[in-house]
């Protein structure tokens, strides 16, 4: 049952990063009451707490709706610039963000959602989960079998090479995080990287032509063509949902030129050392696990997930439990959905869906009584499919 002292809000947005702030921006424009809660102590901390040298892969011109990033539009922002930008975004638009709120459970009590956040409870008519589904770092079980003298860090906690002890470093996982971190630690430590390359973009992203022209082409593909609006996007989405993104900034030749050794995947531990698939062990002093995150929302106690643990939704609208929405998921609507390039478009659509549901509930407590207009589920379905027929935003010039 809901707590008597619970804070009641019309719409609760869980997550105060770029997804949650974008949703807040559009809800505020519509005059819809809402509250954003986030576990971090400050807006932007999810970016501040990444490794020190991290830079975005997309130029600074692609940011949130309504406020530019105060740097050159064709530059690649640092993680601290993005963190400060998000903090300023919340301040500039006076978005109601409550930090230090870690949601522990979401349930439903009759027509309201009940959100347990430890010492605080909330009740909401609408619930927007505004975050990616990779929140909990994943480390393989066999990591426990490594010698306790080996320093082990997940990329989630890695900041810079000063965290490492002298001696060889093994970077496990060759996605973008693994490649970037391997290049950095390779300057100060003998470095080995394990794992299969997921492919790479066949051009450099830093030259002027790439930043100002090729990225517009990439945006066209990821924002418009690979979306639920197109047959190609709908066909490829299941394959792309759990596929590692191709290498963007670092190329395989860069690793070789930096003297970084490439080995096959790690399959276990033997005598306290990492074990390769070919039976060899690696005598290393440090291991950085760039092995991704567990794709799940264990704190959401609602029947809205499939057998793989993925949310069941149509462009972010959960029809099996009306009133629940997602923003910020990989390929929510397009390949660009989890990035600054696409999150604003998704947020605008979800804010419209929330507004539609609020208006319908205000007109009648029962959908069947609305005999003069389409039912709520029909209207939400139309909205979920709206962008399949026409683009929400024109392609940037």
N, C-alpha and C positions, 0 to 999 in steps of 0.2 A: 504494500500500500504506500501511497505517497506520504511524505513527511509533512506534518502540519506546519513546520517552520520553513518549508521549502520556498525558494525564491521563484515566483511565477513570471514567465516571460512568454511572449507570443511565439518568438522564434529564437532558439538557442543554436549558435554556431560553435561547433567544437573544433578548435584549431585557429590560431591567430597568425598564421603565416600568410604567404601571398594568396592562397586560395580563400581563407577565411576573411581577409581584409577586402578582397575583391567582392565577395558576397555581401559584406557589410556595406561597401560603397553603393551597390545597386539597391539593397534594401532601404538604405537611408534616402536615396533619391526618390524612392516610392513612398516614403513616409511610413514604412512598416516598422513597428517596434521590434528590437532584437538585442541580443547580448552575445558577445564573442568571449569564449573562455579558452585559455591556453595554459599548458603546464609550465612553460618557461617563465622565468622571472621578469623578462623584458621582451617586448615585441622585437623580433629579429634575432633572438638568441639561437634559434635553430640553425641560422647561418653563422653567427658569431662562433659557435662551438664546433665548426668544421675545421679542417686542417688549415694552417696559417696561410699557405701560398695558393689556396683555391681561388680560381677565377671562373666566371661563368663561361659557357660555350657559346652564348648568344650575345650579340651586341646590345649596348645599353639602351638603344632606341626601343627595344621590346620590353616594356615594363607594364605596370598596372594602369588601369584606366584613370584618367583625370589628373595625373601628376607625373611629370618627367623626372628622370634621374639626373641630378646636376653634374653630369660628366658628358664628354663627347659621345654622340649617339652611335658612332662606329667603334667605340672602345669596348673592351671586355671587362666588366666591373669585377672588383675583388669581392670576396665574401663579406668583408666588413662594410664596404660601400653599400651592398645590398641590405645588410642588416640595419644600417643607419637609415637607409631609404624607407624600409618598411616601418621603422619606428616613427619617422617623420610623416609617413603616409597616414598612420593612425592618428597622429596629433593634428595634422593639417585638416583632415575631414572630421575630427572629433568623434571618431568611432568608439563606441563603448566596449573596451577590451578589459577583461579582468584576468590578470596574470596570476601565476602560481596556483592554478586550479587544475588538478590532475583528475580526470574522469576515471572512475573505477568500474562503473557499471551503468548500462542504459537498459531500462525495461519499459514496459507500457502498462499503465493502469487506466482501464476504460478508454477514454478519448484523449488522454494526455501521456506524454513521455516523461518518465521519471529518471533523473540523472543524478547518480550518487557520486559525489566528489569528496569523500572523506568527511570532513567537518561541515561541508556544505552540500545542500541538495537543491536541485532545480526541477521545476515542472515546466514543460513547454508543449504548445500545440503543434509546433513544427520543429524538426531537428535536421540540421545541416552538418554532415560530417565533412569538414573541409581540411582534408589532409590526405597524403598518400598512404597506401596500405603497407608501407615498409617503415615501421617505427621501431621494431625490436631487432637489434643486430643478431645475425646468425653466425655461429661458429660451430664447425663440425664436432661431433662427440669425441672423436679421437684426439682432439686437442688436449684433453685431460691426460693423455698418455705421454705427452712431451715432458722432458726433463724440467723440473721446477726452476732450474738455473737459466732456462731460456725465457727471455722477455717476450711475452705475447700481448699484442694490442690489436683490437679490431679497428678498422678504418674509421669507425664512428668516433673512437676515442683518440685517434692519432692527431697530433698537432704539428710536430716537427721532429727532425732527427735527434734532438736533444733528449728525447724520451728513450732512446735506444742505448744499449751498452756497446762497447767496442767489439768488433767482430762481424762476421757475415750476417746479412739480413735476407730472409726469405719472405717474399711478398706472394701470398696465395690468392690467385684470382687476377685475371687479365681483362677486366672491364676498364672503364675510364678512370675510376678511382685507383685501381691497382696500377695502371700504367703511369698515371700522374705521380703517385707516391713513389713508385719504383724509380722514376727519373730523379726525384728529389733526393731520396736516401742514397742513390747511386753516386752522388757527389761526395759523400762522406764515408760510405761503407761499401765493402764488396757486396753486391746485390744479385740475388737470384729471383726470378719471377716464374711462377708455375701456373699452368692453365692454358686452355685453348683460346687463341685469339678469336673474338667474335666478328671479325671483319673490321674494316676501317674506311673512313671517308677518304677518297683518293685525291685530296687536295689540302693544302695548308690553309688554315682558317684566319691567320693573322694578316696576310697581305691585303692591301687596299681593295683590290678587285673582289676578294672573297668577302670581306666585311661589308662592302657596299652593294654588291651585285649577286654573288652566289648565294648569300644568305636569304635574299629575297626569293630565289628559286627554291631553296630548301623549305622556306616558310610556305610557299605555294603547295609543295608536295605534302608536307606534314600537317598543314593547317586546313587545306581545302581538299586535296585529292585523297589522302588517306584519312577519311572520316566516315562516319555513319551515313553521310549524305550520298556516298558513291558506292556502286557495286564493288569496286576494287577494295575500298576501305572495309566494307562489311565482310568481304571474303578473307582479307588478310588479318583482320583484328584478332581472331582466336590465336593465330600463330605469333603475333607480335606482343600479346599481353605479357608473356613470361619469357620473352627473348631478351638476352643481354644486348644493350645498345652498342652499335659499332663504335670503335675508337674514333674520337673526334680530333683532339689536339695532338696527342702523341701517336706516332706511327710505329709499326714494328721495326723499321730501319733505325728509328731514333733510339730504341732500346739497345740494338746491336752496336750502334755508334758510341753509345755511352758506356759500353763495356759490361752491360747487364746480361747475365747468363739466362737463357731460356731453357726450362725443363718442362716435362709433361706434368700431369696433375698429381697432386698429393692424395694418397688413398688411405693413409693411416699413420701409425707411429710404431717404431720398433727400437727397443733399447733406448727409449727416450728421445729418439730423433725422428724427424719427418721422413715418411716412407713414400717413395715414388712408385708408380704403377709397374715399372720395370724391375722392382726389387731393390733398388739402391736406396741408401739413406743419405741425408744431407746434414753435414756437421755445421750447424748455424748457431748463432748466439741470440738471434732475434727473429720473431715471426710476426708479420703484419697480416692479419686476416682481412682481405678485401673480398669477402664471401657473401656480401649482400645482407638482406634482412628477411625476417619471417613475414610472409605476406598474410597478415591476418588482423582481425579486430576482436581479440578475445573478450573485451569488456562490453561488447554490444550483444546483449541477450535478447535478440529479436530474430525471427525466422527469415532472414534476408540474404543468406549466403548459399552458394552452391556447394557441390561435393568437394571442390578444390579450395573452398574458403573464400572465393571471390564474391563480392557483393552482386546481387541480382538487381539490375537496374536498366533503364532505357535512357541513355544519355544523361544519367545522374538522377533520374526520377525513379524512386522505388515504388512500384505500383502494388506489390504484394503487401506492403504495410504503408498505407497512405500517410504522408506527412514526413517521411524520411527522404533525405536527398544527400547526394555525394557530389563533392567538387574536389579536384586535385588528384584524382586517380589517373594512372597511366591509361591512355586511350579511353578516357571517359566518353568522349565524343570523337576525338581525333588524336593523331599521333602527338600533336602539340599540347594536349590537355594538361599534362602535368608540369608544363614549363610556363615561363612568363609569356611566351608567345600565345598560348591558347587558354590560359586559366581565366582571363577576363571574359572571354566569350561564353565559356561555360557558366561562369558566375552570373552573368546577366540572364541567361536562360533559366537558371535555377531560381533566381530572385523573382522572375516572372511567374514561375510555377508556384512558388510560395504565396505570392500575392493573389493568384487565382484561387488557391485553396482557402485562403483567409476570407476572401470575398464570398465564396460559395458557402462557407460555414456561417458567415454572418447573415446570409439570406435565409438559411434554413439549417436546422440540425440534422435533417435527413435528406440525402440526395434524391430520394424518390419524389419528394415534394416539389422539385424544380421541374414542372411540366412545361415551362415556357422556354427553357434553354437546355443545351446538352448537359448530360450528367457530368459530375466532377471527374469521374474516371475517363470519360470521353474527352473532356477538355484537356486533361493532363496528357492523355495519349496524343492528342493533336499537337500539343506543345512539344512533347518529346520528339515527335517526328517532323516538327516544323522545319528544322534546319536541314532535313534531308531533301527538302524541295527548294530551299533558297538559303543563301548565306546570311548569317546574322551581321557580319561585318564585311565590307569590301576589302579586297586585297590591298595592302599598303602600296602606295606608289613608290 
